[in-house]
Amino acid sequence: MISTMSRISIIIPAFNQARFLGQAIESALGQAGAEVEVIVVDDGSTDDTPSVIARYQTAPGFKSIRQPNAGLPAARNRGLAEATGEYLCFLDSDDYFAPEKCNRQAALLEAKPQLGFVYCDITTVDETGAPKPDQISIGQVQRTLTGDIFPALIVGGYFPPHTVMIRKKVLDVVGPFDPALGGHADYDLWLRVAAEFRAEYMDEKLAFYRDWGASMSKNREHMNETRVRTLQKIARLHPELAGIGLHQLQADSEKLFLANQRLNGELIQALVRSTPLSAQNDRDQVYSLLVNLAAARLMQGQKDQSAIWDVVLEGQPTKALLLQPPIEMVFDIPTGAAGVFATHIAMHPDVWLKEDSGPCEFQVQIDRRLALATVLDPTHLATDRHWHGINLEVPASPRGNHQISIRTRSPNGANMFRWALWRNPRFAWQSIAGAEAPAAA
């Protein structure tokens, strides 16, 4: 048990997440072997948040504050101003702690006074609190986990705020959260702290991270904008350290480029073997859209709306091209021979039951003619919750090459959580003996 001198303040900002807030509060109040104060900041909620807070008003160490809506970083700062603990934890209202988290982390800070903060691993859970099948360990993502972690954070190592326990006096040195940085205010703070203090990673899953539809991290445009502004700010504050981090990023990029070159040849053969076309034989040439994604021309949307994802659907893991609508990509096929365009389409299982999800239209144009237009709506139609096979016969092109366009869009204009998947999209054509045929890309 930690010393009673080491009081821990747990700050919970709350905005319209009443259905999760009770679990967050109870996990904070239920910290075993630790003296905690729990400060809930109601940031102008319009749901049942006040009534949930009222249930805990008589609990020892519990305090609540209500303020007009000012945003997540400002709510955390308000709680910080009220905190009396030597150590601080920040817990979002849709996440929660393991019972031993605070005791384990405070003990480490007391044993190692040179540390500014410690952080732990997470268990990712769904909306109901059940562990998700695809778990990500912070220890596997981060590069340098302990000591000077600033370069690793610049490169991209990251952890949710509720994994951290930090000394309050550290924030007296570097300052609080920056309200102007929204969803990246915590990233900015950890960078500023890591520039001045050492950290230590605890390889224990002591925090639960809820991955669900309305979390701020799903707002792609906001997160991209605030990340750029965060990195610009850090480069101004710590240019020498930022330079070290960028050097590491370039070195990693070179390694990835060389690895991709080696894997591309192996990947195309694996794709062809794993999902053969009905017309395929030993003489078929195959152009894989997955392998040649970098060569595609973007006609609509942004590059970050496309990605290659590992997907488990119908019990089988596979790689698929994800196109978040509205987006259109055009592939120039290096042959005009007759052939078959084949793929399977679906929407990612993680969005089937999300309230903001809905129908998504898949379109294929071949040589500037519409060859396929179909709508999937697994949110409302259980029959759409599987892969749908597509095989399109393609006549020979007199131009000597083919142009294949794939597009996803939302029929009703609402693009949230239309995670459209194209499984191994490819064009196959048969080489003619004695005729010149381009090598498979």
ZIVENGI-V272405 format. One record per residue. N is the residue number from 1. RES is the residue in three letters. NEAR is the number of other ideal C-beta (glycine too) atoms within 10 Angstrom. Layout:
[[N:RES:NEAR] [N:RES:NEAR]]
This chain:
[[1:MET:10] [2:ILE:20] [3:SER:11] [4:THR:8] [5:MET:8] [6:SER:18] [7:ARG:19] [8:ILE:27] [9:SER:23] [10:ILE:30] [11:ILE:26] [12:ILE:27] [13:PRO:27] [14:ALA:29] [15:PHE:21] [16:ASN:17] [17:GLN:21] [18:ALA:18] [19:ARG:14] [20:PHE:19] [21:LEU:26] [22:GLY:15] [23:GLN:17] [24:ALA:26] [25:ILE:25] [26:GLU:15] [27:SER:22] [28:ALA:29] [29:LEU:16] [30:GLY:14] [31:GLN:23] [32:ALA:12] [33:GLY:13] [34:ALA:23] [35:GLU:19] [36:VAL:23] [37:GLU:19] [38:VAL:26] [39:ILE:26] [40:VAL:28] [41:VAL:28] [42:ASP:22] [43:ASP:23] [44:GLY:16] [45:SER:19] [46:THR:10] [47:ASP:14] [48:ASP:14] [49:THR:23] [50:PRO:14] [51:SER:9] [52:VAL:22] [53:ILE:23] [54:ALA:11] [55:ARG:13] [56:TYR:19] [57:GLN:10] [58:THR:7] [59:ALA:13] [60:PRO:9] [61:GLY:18] [62:PHE:18] [63:LYS:17] [64:SER:18] [65:ILE:17] [66:ARG:14] [67:GLN:12] [68:PRO:7] [69:ASN:13] [70:ALA:16] [71:GLY:18] [72:LEU:23] [73:PRO:22] [74:ALA:19] [75:ALA:27] [76:ARG:27] [77:ASN:21] [78:ARG:18] [79:GLY:22] [80:LEU:18] [81:ALA:12] [82:GLU:13] [83:ALA:20] [84:THR:10] [85:GLY:22] [86:GLU:17] [87:TYR:26] [88:LEU:22] [89:CYS:27] [90:PHE:25] [91:LEU:25] [92:ASP:25] [93:SER:29] [94:ASP:21] [95:ASP:24] [96:TYR:25] [97:PHE:25] [98:ALA:18] [99:PRO:13] [100:GLU:15] [101:LYS:29] [102:CYS:27] [103:ASN:19] [104:ARG:20] [105:GLN:29] [106:ALA:27] [107:ALA:18] [108:LEU:15] [109:LEU:22] [110:GLU:15] [111:ALA:8] [112:LYS:11] [113:PRO:7] [114:GLN:9] [115:LEU:20] [116:GLY:19] [117:PHE:24] [118:VAL:23] [119:TYR:26] [120:CYS:25] [121:ASP:20] [122:ILE:21] [123:THR:14] [124:THR:17] [125:VAL:19] [126:ASP:14] [127:GLU:16] [128:THR:7] [129:GLY:11] [130:ALA:8] [131:PRO:12] [132:LYS:14] [133:PRO:9] [134:ASP:11] [135:GLN:13] [136:ILE:13] [137:SER:13] [138:ILE:22] [139:GLY:15] [140:GLN:8] [141:VAL:13] [142:GLN:19] [143:ARG:13] [144:THR:16] [145:LEU:18] [146:THR:14] [147:GLY:14] [148:ASP:14] [149:ILE:25] [150:PHE:25] [151:PRO:20] [152:ALA:20] [153:LEU:23] [154:ILE:23] [155:VAL:20] [156:GLY:12] [157:GLY:19] [158:TYR:14] [159:PHE:25] [160:PRO:20] [161:PRO:23] [162:HIS:27] [163:THR:25] [164:VAL:21] [165:MET:26] [166:ILE:25] [167:ARG:21] [168:LYS:16] [169:LYS:10] [170:VAL:18] [171:LEU:20] [172:ASP:9] [173:VAL:12] [174:VAL:18] [175:GLY:12] [176:PRO:16] [177:PHE:22] [178:ASP:20] [179:PRO:15] [180:ALA:14] [181:LEU:19] [182:GLY:20] [183:GLY:21] [184:HIS:25] [185:ALA:22] [186:ASP:23] [187:TYR:20] [188:ASP:24] [189:LEU:26] [190:TRP:22] [191:LEU:24] [192:ARG:22] [193:VAL:24] [194:ALA:25] [195:ALA:17] [196:GLU:12] [197:PHE:19] [198:ARG:15] [199:ALA:24] [200:GLU:19] [201:TYR:20] [202:MET:20] [203:ASP:10] [204:GLU:14] [205:LYS:20] [206:LEU:22] [207:ALA:26] [208:PHE:22] [209:TYR:23] [210:ARG:22] [211:ASP:18] [212:TRP:16] [213:GLY:15] [214:ALA:14] [215:SER:15] [216:MET:13] [217:SER:11] [218:LYS:16] [219:ASN:15] [220:ARG:13] [221:GLU:9] [222:HIS:14] [223:MET:16] [224:ASN:13] [225:GLU:15] [226:THR:21] [227:ARG:16] [228:VAL:11] [229:ARG:15] [230:THR:23] [231:LEU:18] [232:GLN:11] [233:LYS:17] [234:ILE:22] [235:ALA:15] [236:ARG:9] [237:LEU:14] [238:HIS:19] [239:PRO:9] [240:GLU:7] [241:LEU:19] [242:ALA:20] [243:GLY:13] [244:ILE:14] [245:GLY:20] [246:LEU:15] [247:HIS:13] [248:GLN:16] [249:LEU:14] [250:GLN:10] [251:ALA:11] [252:ASP:13] [253:SER:11] [254:GLU:10] [255:LYS:10] [256:LEU:10] [257:PHE:9] [258:LEU:10] [259:ALA:10] [260:ASN:12] [261:GLN:9] [262:ARG:9] [263:LEU:12] [264:ASN:13] [265:GLY:11] [266:GLU:9] [267:LEU:16] [268:ILE:19] [269:GLN:12] [270:ALA:14] [271:LEU:20] [272:VAL:19] [273:ARG:9] [274:SER:11] [275:THR:16] [276:PRO:14] [277:LEU:17] [278:SER:8] [279:ALA:14] [280:GLN:16] [281:ASN:10] [282:ASP:6] [283:ARG:11] [284:ASP:17] [285:GLN:20] [286:VAL:21] [287:TYR:24] [288:SER:23] [289:LEU:22] [290:LEU:18] [291:VAL:21] [292:ASN:17] [293:LEU:16] [294:ALA:7] [295:ALA:12] [296:ALA:19] [297:ARG:11] [298:LEU:13] [299:MET:11] [300:GLN:15] [301:GLY:19] [302:GLN:12] [303:LYS:12] [304:ASP:10] [305:GLN:19] [306:SER:19] [307:ALA:13] [308:ILE:13] [309:TRP:12] [310:ASP:9] [311:VAL:21] [312:VAL:11] [313:LEU:18] [314:GLU:12] [315:GLY:5] [316:GLN:10] [317:PRO:8] [318:THR:18] [319:LYS:16] [320:ALA:25] [321:LEU:22] [322:LEU:18] [323:LEU:24] [324:GLN:22] [325:PRO:22] [326:PRO:16] [327:ILE:21] [328:GLU:19] [329:MET:24] [330:VAL:17] [331:PHE:22] [332:ASP:13] [333:ILE:25] [334:PRO:17] [335:THR:20] [336:GLY:17] [337:ALA:22] [338:ALA:13] [339:GLY:25] [340:VAL:19] [341:PHE:25] [342:ALA:22] [343:THR:26] [344:HIS:20] [345:ILE:23] [346:ALA:24] [347:MET:26] [348:HIS:19] [349:PRO:17] [350:ASP:17] [351:VAL:19] [352:TRP:19] [353:LEU:13] [354:LYS:17] [355:GLU:12] [356:ASP:14] [357:SER:23] [358:GLY:20] [359:PRO:19] [360:CYS:30] [361:GLU:19] [362:PHE:24] [363:GLN:16] [364:VAL:21] [365:GLN:17] [366:ILE:21] [367:ASP:17] [368:ARG:8] [369:ARG:9] [370:LEU:11] [371:ALA:16] [372:LEU:16] [373:ALA:12] [374:THR:13] [375:VAL:14] [376:LEU:22] [377:ASP:18] [378:PRO:21] [379:THR:21] [380:HIS:10] [381:LEU:12] [382:ALA:9] [383:THR:9] [384:ASP:19] [385:ARG:17] [386:HIS:14] [387:TRP:17] [388:HIS:14] [389:GLY:11] [390:ILE:19] [391:ASN:12] [392:LEU:15] [393:GLU:11] [394:VAL:20] [395:PRO:12] [396:ALA:13] [397:SER:16] [398:PRO:7] [399:ARG:9] [400:GLY:10] [401:ASN:13] [402:HIS:24] [403:GLN:16] [404:ILE:23] [405:SER:21] [406:ILE:26] [407:ARG:23] [408:THR:29] [409:ARG:23] [410:SER:20] [411:PRO:13] [412:ASN:11] [413:GLY:8] [414:ALA:13] [415:ASN:18] [416:MET:18] [417:PHE:21] [418:ARG:27] [419:TRP:24] [420:ALA:26] [421:LEU:25] [422:TRP:23] [423:ARG:24] [424:ASN:21] [425:PRO:23] [426:ARG:27] [427:PHE:26] [428:ALA:23] [429:TRP:24] [430:GLN:17] [431:SER:18] [432:ILE:10] [433:ALA:7] [434:GLY:6] [435:ALA:7] [436:GLU:7] [437:ALA:16] [438:PRO:14] [439:ALA:7] [440:ALA:19] [441:ALA:19]]
